[in-house]
Amino acid sequence: MVDDTKLNEFIGQILGDLGGALSVSLVRIGDRLGLYRALHADGPMTPGELATKTNIAERYAREWLSHQAASGYVSYEPSSGRFTLPPEQAMVFAEPNSPVYMQGGFDLAMVMMENQTLVEPAFRTGKGVGWGDQSQCLFCAAGRFFRAGYHNSLVASWLPALDGMTAKLDRGAMVADVGCGHGFSTVIMAKAFPNSTFVGYDFHPGSVEQARLHAEQHGVTANTRFEVGMASEFPGKDLDLVTFFDCLHDMGDPVGAARHVRQTLKPNGSWMIVEPAAGDRLEDNLNPVGRLFYAGSTMICVPTSLDQPVGAALGAQAGFAKLSSVISEGGFERVRKAAETPFNIILEARP
Ligand SMILES: C[S@@+](CC[C@H](N)C(=O)[O-])C[C@H]1O[C@@H](n2cnc3c(N)ncnc32)[C@H](O)[C@@H]1O
């Protein structure tokens, strides 16, 4: 027997969900054409003023602004006909250094839609989809999505949460940043700790190229290097710190990676593993953050891992218990949760 109240509530939810899904391309257009940046920099505008400012057609500006107002992304003042980007919305759409900047999330949503043609057949075969074969936007989207968290938390709170690590980095330490992607984390650390040396490794050659360019743009080539390398094989010896940012669960053989990291560290070295925040049980993760991460995990992380040898497919919502058992199996004596945010857990493993 259908309960009308429940049905109406659910239809309300789905309207919101579909509205969000249909907004993805509009938000990305607003980002790429500088519409949010213009509204943020110059304040309330009519469609004509926005069109002139950003060099777009007024008819499109009006329709786009109307959608943004209906979404609650901008506010609308009927008496003046002007649209405003409120400060809270600006943090999400127009301030790349804000801790809640989400444009990378919209880029990832687009990646997942483009990945459907690759992942759907894999549901039947059980095979993986290679990281390098996925939507071309994936590599930049992933870097952009995580960058805000690294910018705000990595040097300010995550590294200080590791035992004695900032003192070592200040003095001069040897660090490997594994699965570094476009090297956002590597560059942030290299800037903050000029006496230390950072080598970024990733198995995706295109990302390593981008990381090198990125280091050049930020003037940190003196204490960074980027190389193509698998997590279970990268060259390294007597390292003070190895970092894995949002990549352990993507790997085919996370235990093999853990075992290898153990061999590259000094006896008093540390392994920092940053992973998506998650509880240990499915029922702990049935919430809005878990929903986003399970979506990313199904469309990106699980296919990436299944494409590699072993194919452990931990999933993006592995949780502390599962992650610690992987880390311990790799030969680490101690593992603890050093810090956490609504989106990430930061683990420290010691030999
Ligand atoms: C979600 S991205 C994170 C990238 C980067 N650490 C960041 O936080 O922006 C996962 C990265 O892991 C890399 N990766 C996946 N499996 C790997 C493996 N077995 N060895 C080395 N890198 C791997 C991918 O190429 C990709 O750059």
The ligand as a Tripos MOL2 file, in Angstrom:
@<TRIPOS>MOLECULE
LIG
   27    29     1     0     0
SMALL
NO_CHARGES

@<TRIPOS>ATOM
      1 C1         42.2640   10.0920   -6.5770 C.3       1 LIG1
      2 S1         43.8400   10.3450   -7.3040 S.3       1 LIG1
      3 C2         44.6880   11.2840   -6.0640 C.3       1 LIG1
      4 C3         45.8080   12.0740   -6.6430 C.3       1 LIG1
      5 C4         46.5830   12.9700   -5.6630 C.3       1 LIG1
      6 N1         47.2250   12.2010   -4.6030 N.3       1 LIG1
      7 C5         45.6590   13.9960   -5.0550 C.2       1 LIG1
      8 O1         45.3230   13.8660   -3.8910 O.co2     1 LIG1
      9 O2         45.2830   14.9630   -5.7610 O.co2     1 LIG1
     10 C6         44.5910    8.7400   -7.1680 C.3       1 LIG1
     11 C7         45.9950    8.6950   -7.7830 C.3       1 LIG1
     12 O3         46.5660    7.4070   -7.5150 O.3       1 LIG1
     13 C8         47.3290    7.0260   -8.6440 C.3       1 LIG1
     14 N2         47.4900    5.5700   -8.5710 N.ar      1 LIG1
     15 C9         46.5150    4.6320   -8.5620 C.ar      1 LIG1
     16 N3         47.0570    3.4030   -8.4210 N.ar      1 LIG1
     17 C10        48.4110    3.5680   -8.3340 C.ar      1 LIG1
     18 C11        49.4990    2.6860   -8.1480 C.ar      1 LIG1
     19 N4         49.3150    1.3820   -8.0280 N.pl3     1 LIG1
     20 N5         50.7550    3.1980   -8.0720 N.ar      1 LIG1
     21 C12        50.9440    4.5540   -8.1940 C.ar      1 LIG1
     22 N6         49.9490    5.4390   -8.3620 N.ar      1 LIG1
     23 C13        48.6890    4.9670   -8.4230 C.ar      1 LIG1
     24 C14        46.5090    7.5350   -9.8250 C.3       1 LIG1
     25 O4         47.2710    7.6590  -11.0060 O.3       1 LIG1
     26 C15        46.0280    8.8720   -9.2800 C.3       1 LIG1
     27 O5         46.9060    9.9260   -9.6050 O.3       1 LIG1
@<TRIPOS>BOND
     1     1     2 1
     2     2     3 1
     3     2    10 1
     4     3     4 1
     5     4     5 1
     6     5     6 1
     7     5     7 1
     8     7     8 2
     9     7     9 1
    10    10    11 1
    11    11    12 1
    12    11    26 1
    13    12    13 1
    14    13    14 1
    15    13    24 1
    16    14    15 ar
    17    14    23 ar
    18    15    16 ar
    19    16    17 ar
    20    17    18 ar
    21    17    23 ar
    22    18    19 1
    23    18    20 ar
    24    20    21 ar
    25    21    22 ar
    26    22    23 ar
    27    24    25 1
    28    24    26 1
    29    26    27 1
@<TRIPOS>SUBSTRUCTURE
     1 LIG1         1 GROUP 0 **** ****
